[in-house]
C-alpha cells in the first residue's frame, strides 16, 4: 500500500512547494523507494492549456497528451518518472466530471454537494494508479486560506483518516521573513499559517521554512513549540545557487530522514546522491561559458519558457560549460533594421527560436532565422521556430516571396497551415478550425522516422524517436521540394510520411528545426541529445570569435 505525503503552502505563494516536492521525491528515490508526485490545482480552468503564459507560465505536456502545470516538469526532471494525465487535476476538471455525471443521472436524484461528491472525486484522483508505489506526494496549489483550495484541504483531511494511522503525513511549506530594520527573523506568520491549517483539520507533521537568513536554534524551537511539531521536523530552506543543489541542501537539513521518521520508518543507510553532487560540481565549476540568444514572444516571464531554460542548462551540464541566456523580445526585430539586429545577435554564440502562438513577433523571429543562416551561427528552432525557419527558407532561398502561415490569416502561399487530421495511437484524430481551443491540438508523444544520413540521426544515435508535441499548425509538405532545393532538408517525418517533424541545413555548422518540444524530456542527469549537441555547437562557435 502506498504511503501519502500531502504538501501545502502558507503565508505567501511562490515559496517553492513544487521544487520541494520534487527534491523530496528525488531523495526518497535515492533511498530505493518508488515515488510519484501529483498536483492539485484549485483554479476553475479544466487545464492550463488555454491560459496565457503570463498568467500561468509554460504548459507542460505529458506523453499521454495532458496539458498540465509547470510543476510537473520539475517532478519529471528531478525523478525521471514520466508524468501522466492522472498526475494533475484542477477544480475545473473535477467540477466538469461531476456535472457531467449529474446530467446523466448517475447520482440517482441525490443533492450534489461539495461534501461528499467533490471531496470524494479528489480522493479518488489522489489514489488512482498507485498500487505499485511506495510514496505518493500530493502538492496542493495555492496558499492555505484561499477559498478555492478549501475542498482540497478537506479532502486530504478525510483521506488521512481513510488511510489510517501511519500511512500519510502532511508537510507545510511556509515563510519566515527577515525584517532588516529589526535584524530579526519573524516566526509569527508561520504560527498563524499552521494555526489556520490546523483549524481546517490538518496538523502538519513537518514544517519547511523558507528564509533568507539561517534559522537560529531559538527560532526553530519557538516554531516547534507553537506549531506542535518536533524541533527536528522544522526544516530550514534557504535559497540555493541552483535548483539542482536543492536535494542536497534538503538532505543536509534532514528532510528525508524526518519524513521517514514521521512514518515510523528507520532512515537506514544514507541515500546515494552522487549524481546530484556531480551535477552541482559541473554547474559550479564550468570549463567555459556560451551565450544563447532566445528570440521569443513571452520573454517578460521566464516561467513561460521554464523547461526550455532548464534544457539549455542541461546542455551546459553535458558540455561542462555555463550557459548564459539572453532573452530577446522578437518584436524588437520587426523594424527591418539589420544593424540593430546584428548589434543584438552578434554577441550570441547560438540562436534559438522557441514555440509560440499568434502572429505577434513572427517577422522578428524570421529575421533571427535569416541572421543565423547567413552568419553561420548555430540555430535551433522549436515548434513555431521550425515553422518560421521554413517560411524564411521559402521567402529567401526558394523564391516564394509571399510565404506565410495560415495562423496569421489567409495567404496565397501557405507554407504552414492548420492541421485538421492526423494519425495517433488511438486512430485518426480530426479537428475543426472553429472548434474548442482547449485540448484540440496535436498533443503528447508521437513517433518520428529520421533519415539515416541526417545530422539529427547522428545526434540521436538512431532513426526512430518519440517526442512530445503541442501545436495545431504544420509545415505543408506541398512545399517540401521547393524548400529542399533551397537547402532545407526534411530529415524527420511522421511514420506515415505525411507530417514533417525535423528540418535541417546540412551545409550549415548547426541548423535544426523540430516540430516537437524536446525540452520537455530533458533532465539534468540525462540531457536531451539535441540540446547537448546545440550547446556543443555554441562552444565551437565561441572559439571562432
N, C-alpha and C positions, 0 to 999 in steps of 0.2 A: 504493500500500500504506500502510495506517495505521501510524503510529508509536505505541508504547505507553509510558505513564508509570505505573509501579507505585508506590503510596503506602502506606507502612507507618508505624506509630507505636510509640514505645518509652517506657520508664520508667514512665509512668502513663497512664491513659485520660483522655478529655475534653480532649485537647490542641488539638482543632480541626482534625483531619485533613480532615473534610468541608468545612469552611469554606475551608481552604487549597486543596483540590482545586477547589472552585467558583471561588475567586478566580483561581487559575492558569488555569483554563479560560476565564474571562472575559478575562483578559489575552491569551491566545493568540487568542481570538476577535476581540479588538480589533485584532490584527495581521493579521486576514484569514483565519485558519485555521478549518477546520470541526472542531468538537470534540464529544465525547460523554463523559459520566462514568458509571462503573459502580461498584457497591458489592458487595463480597463480605462476607457476614455469617457468622461461624463458628458461631452457635448452631444447635441442632437443630430449632427450630420451622421448619415449612415456609415460613412468612412471619410477620410480626408481628401479623397480624390478630386472633389470639386472645389476645395478650399484654396485660396490664394497662398502662394509660398510665403508672402509677407505676413499672413495670418498664422501659419502653422509650420513653416519650414518645409523641407522636402517631403514628398510622399515616398515611402519605402515600399517596394514591390516584392512579394514573395514568389517562390517558384510556382505555387498554385494560383497565382494571379490576383492575390489580395492587395488592395491599396491600403497601406497601414501607416501607423505613427512612426516617426523617425527613430524613436527609441528602439524599435525592433532591429534597426541597423546596428545599434550598439550591442544588442543582445547577440546577434549573429557574429559580429566582428570579434567579440570577446570570447565566445564559446565555440564557434564553428558549427553550432547546431542550426540547421536551416529552419527559419521561421515558417509558420503556416497560417492560413486564414483563421484557424481556430485560436491563434495566439493574440489576437487584437479584437476587441469588441467595444462598441460605443453605445451610449444611451439610445441614439437614434436607431441603431440596428436592433437592439433589444425591443424597443417600443414598436418598431416596424413588424417584427416577428409576432409580437403579442397581438397587435391589432389585426394582422392577417389571420391569426388563429381565431380571434374573437369573431371576425366577419364570417369565417367558415362555420362557426358554431361549435368549435372544439371545446369551449368551456361549459357547454350544456346549460346555458342560461344563467350561469353564475355571474355575480358582480365582479368585474375585473378590476383589481386594485394593485397598488404598489407592493403591498404585503398581502398575500404571499406571491402573487404572479410575477412581478418584476424581480423581486429578490430571488425567487426560485429559478428564473431564467439566468440570472447572473451566476448562481451557484452551479447550475448545470454547465454553463460555459467554463467556469473555473475547473471543473472536474473532468471535462471531456478529454478523452485520449491521453490519459495519464497512467495507464496500467503498467507501463514498462519503465517508469521513472522513480528516482529516489527522492528528488525535491522538485517542487513546482513553485516558482517565485511569481507572485502576482502583484504588479505595481498598479496602484490606484492613482489615476491622473488628477491634477488639480491640488487644492490645498484643503485641509480639514477646516470645516466651517462653511465651505461653498455649498450652496443649496443643491447644485447639480450632483454632487458626489454623495449625498446622503443615502440614496438607495444602495450604493456600492458598500458604504461603511456598514449599513445594516446587514447586507448580505454576508460580509465577512464575519460579522458578529455571530450570525446564525451558523455559518459554516464552521467556525471554530467549535461550537457546541456539537454540531453534527459529526465532526471528525473525531471528537473525543480528546481527552487529555493526552498531551504528548505528541499529537500529530499535526499541530500547527503552532506557529508563533507570529507575533506582529513586530515589525521594525518601523520606527517612526523617524523620519529624517527632518531635522529642524535646524533653526538658525540661532547661533549665539553671537549677537552683534557686538562689535567693538566700538565703544564710544570714545573717540580720540580725546575729546575735551576733558573727560573724566579719567582717561587712561585705564578703562576697565572693560572687561567682557561682561555682558549682562545676561543673566540666566532667566529673567522673568518671562520673556517671550516664549521660551521653551516650556516653562512651567504652565503657562496659560494654554499653550497648544496641546500639551499632554492632557491637561485637565478637560479640555473640550473633547478630545478624542475619547477619554475615559467616560465622559458623560454620555457618549453615544454607545457605550458598552464594550469598547475595545481598549484594553490595557496593554501598552507596549511592553515587550519583553527586552528589547534592545533599542537604545537611542543612538542615532548617528547625528552628531552635532557639527554642522558646518560652521567654521570660524576662520577669521583672518589671522588670528594670533594663537599661539599654543594655549591649550586649555589647562590652566593650573589645577593642581590636585584639589584645592579648596573648592573651586567652582564645580569641578567634576563630582565631588562628594555632595555638594549642595543640590545639584541636579538630580543625583541618585536619590537623595533623601526626599525631596519634594515630588519627584515623579515616580517613586515606588519601584525602582529598578536597582539591581546591584551596581556598585560603582564601576566594576569591571565591564559592565554592559553599557556604559556611557562611552561611546567611541568617538574620539575627536576626528574631524575630517577637514584638514587644511587643504588649501589649493595646491595642486601638483603642477610641475613644469610641463607634463604631458599627460593626456588621459590614459596612456598606456603604462604610466607609473602608478596609477591608482590602485590596481590589485595588490601590488607590492606594499603600497602605503597602508591599505586597509589590513593586510595580513600583519604588518608590523604593529598595528594598533590592537590586534587580536580579534577582529570582527568575525572571521570564520570560526575561530575557537569558541567565541561566546555564543554564536548561533547554534553550534553543535551542542554546547553545554545546555542551552535553553531547551533543546530536545531531549536532554538526558543522555547524549552520546559522548563518549570519551573521544577527544580530538585525535589521539593516537599520534602517528608519525607526522612530521611536518610535510606539507604538500610540496610537490615538485614544481617550482616556479622558475626553472632555469630558462624556459623560453621567453618569459616575461623579462627576466634580467637581461637576456640577450637583446631583446627589442629596445629596452631602455638604454642599454650601452650603445647601440647603433644610433639612437636618437641624440644622445648626449655627447657622443664622440664621433661626429661625422668626419669624413676624409675630404670633404669639399662641399660645395653648395651650387645650386642652379636656381634660376628664376623661370617660373612658368606663368605666362600671361593667360588668364582665363577671361575670355571676352563673352560676357553673359548678359542676361536680362534682369536677373534678380540679385545683383551683386550687393545691393544695400543690406541684405540679410544673409549672412554666410550660412545659416542653418538651411537656407533654400538649396544649398549645394553640399550638405553635410557629408554624404557618402563620397562625393567627388573629392572633397577636401581630404578625407581620410585615405582614399585610394591613392592620391598623389603622395601623401606621407608614406604610405606603404611602398610605393615605388622608390622613394628615397631610402627607406629601410633596406630594400633589396639591393640597392647600389651603394649603401652606406654614405649617402650624401644628404644634406639638408635641403629641403625643397621650399623655396620662398614663392608664395603665390601672390601675383599681382592681379587683384580683382578689378577688371576694367568694364565699365558700362558700355555696351555695344553702341548705344545711341551717340556716344562721343565721336564715332567714326562715320556718321551718316552725312557729313558735310562735303565729302569728296576732297578733303584737304589731305593730300598724300603726305605732305611734310609733317602734319600733326599726327597722322597715323604712324609714320616712321619714327617720330620722336618718342612715341609711347611704346611701340613694339620692338624697336631695335635693341633695347636693353634685355629683352627676354631671350632665354635660351631655347624656349619652345612655346608653342601657342596651342591653346585648347578652346574649342567652342562647345559648350555643353548643351543639353536638352533644354527645350523651352516650348512655349505655345504662343501663337499670335505673331503678327507682322512687326510689332514694335521692336526695333533693334536689328531686324533681319539684314538690312543693307550694310550695317556696320559689321555684322558677322561675315558677310560675303567679302567685304573689304579686307577683313582679317585673314580669310582663306587666301585671297589673292596675294596678300603680303607674304604669307608663309610659303606659298608655292613659288613666287618669283624670287624671294630671297633665300630659298632652300633652308628654311628654318623648320625643325620638326613640328608637324601639325597632327593634332588628334581631334577628330570631330565625332561627337557622341549624339546620336539620335538627330535632333534638329541640326547639329553641327555637321553630320554626314549629308543631310539634305542640302544645306547651304553650300557644301563643297561641290555637290553635283550641279547646283544652279550656277555656281561660279565657273565650273568647267564648261558647262553648256554655253554660257554667255561669252567667255573669253577665249576658249580654245575650239569650241565646236561651231561657232558662228551663229548660235541661236540667241540673238540679242534680246528677245522678249521672254526668255526662260524664266519661269517663276513657279510658285506653289499655289494650288487652289485654296490653300489655307488663307491666303491673302486676298482672295476674291477671284472672279472669273479671269481666265488667262487663255491666250491663244496657244501658249506653249507650256502645258502642264508637266514640267519635268518631275514635279512632286504633286501627288494627288491623294485624295481621301480613299482609304481602303474600305470597301463595303463587304468584302467576302474573303475569308481565308480559312485554311485548314489548321485545326488544333487537335490535341489528343482526344478531345471529345467530339470530333467531327467538324463539319463545316460551320463556321461562325459567320453570321451576317449582321450588318448594322445599317441603319438609315441615317442620312445626313441630318434630318430633323428630329432624331430620336433623343432619348435622355442622354445627358452628358456623363453621369456617374456610372462607372464600371463598364463603359461601352467601348473602350479602346482595346487594342491588342495587348493583353496583359499577361505577365508571367513568363515561365520558361518555355522557349521554343528551340528546336534543334536547327543547326545550320551545317551545310557541307562546304568545305573550303577547297579551293584549287590547290592541288598538291605542290605546285611550283610557286606558290604565292609567298609573299613576305609574311602574311599572317599565319600561314600553316607552319612556317618555321618558328614563329613566336610561340604558337600554341603547342608545337611538337606533335601535330596530328591534323587530320582533315575533318573530324567530326566534333562539334562543340554544342553546348547548350547554354544559352544566355537569357537573361530576363529583359522583357520588353515593356514599354509603356508609351504608346503612340497611336494615333489614328490616321496618320498620313504616311505614304510610302513613296520611294523613288519609282518612277514609271519606267518599266523595262522597255517600252517602245523607244526610249531614247538611249538604250544601252549601247548600240552600235556607234552612234554619234559620239557619245561620251568616251568610249574606249578608243575611238580614232583620235580623240584629243588627249589620250594618255591616262585616262582614269579607268582603271581595270576593275571589273566586278569580280572580286576574288572570293566572295562568300555568298551563297544563295540558300534559300529555304530548301528542304529536301525535295519538294515538288518542282523546284526551279522557277517558281512564279514570283518570289519576293526577294529583292536584293537585301543582303544582310551586311556586307562589308565591301567597301571600295578602297582602292589604294593606288598610289603612283609609284611603280617600281623604279622609275628614273629619279626619284627624289630621295634625299637622305632618310626621311621617315615621314610618310604621309598616309594616314589611315583614317577612314571614316567608318563608323559602325552604327547600325540602326538600333541596336540594343543598348543596355546600360551596364557595362562591365563593372562599374564602380560598386554595384550592389552586391557583388560576390567577392570583393577583395577583403582580405583580413591581414592584420599586422604580421602574423606568423605564416601567412600564405598569400603574399601579394599577387594581385591579378597579373598574369603574364603580359597583357597589353600595357599596363601601367609601368611594370618593371622595365619593359623594353622602351617605352616612351621616355622615361627618365634617363635610361642609359643613353638614348639618342641625345637628350638635352645635355648630358655630361660631355659627350663628344663635341656637341656644338659649342659648349662653353670653352673648350680647349682650342677652338679655332679662332676665338675672338682675341 
